[in-house]
Amino acid sequence: MTLHFVAALIGWGAVIVGLWSTWIQFRRIQHRGHEGVSLATWVLFLFMGVFWMTYGVVRRSPEIIMGSLIVFPLQIAIVARLQPFHHSRVLVRSFGYFALLCVAPVLIWGWIGGLIGTGIAMTINRGPQIIELLRHADASGVSVASWVWGASGSAMWVIFYCSGRLWGALAATSVAGIANVTIAGLASWRHRQMRAARVTRELAGALR
């Protein structure tokens, strides 16, 4: 079994994990609503998916292409449920971040510049979700499992990029993975708070 074959297996594993984590979040929004879910984060996911697909074409990597292409329809479905056209400023601001941090660096410095910018963008795009969880107690729409799986997928991509010596992509994905873990931790904390509040209300109701 060659190193290339093992790397390919890890890459396709990351594709599957990414699809699964996005599906979990989509299903949670379907069943529990979108409270606590950040529109800005998911709009930027869409824009950066285009970046990674383009990068995959340039690198001739089917794993990188499919890593974004396969989740693209689900991401569109999630964004649609967040009523994006009622928040035009979020759409414009998100596109501005994408153009400034991902597109412009590629045009000026090449793909290494774009990957550095994307690392920054991948951190920024998770920022609104982190802020949403810090500001609002209701996080019923946010799936902890989705973000945990997302962090696992990031770890697999890091191994894949390391095997191919794609250091810029590795750095960008590492930062995103840390942010994924942060969101999973905050969402878990908010869910525990919600459960504790529900138990308190039920006890108060029983004592009346």
Summary of the structure (lengths in Angstrom):
residues: 208
radius of gyration: 18.3
end to end distance: 67.8
largest distance: 68.6
contacts: 684
relative contact order: 0.15
helix: 86%
strand: 0%
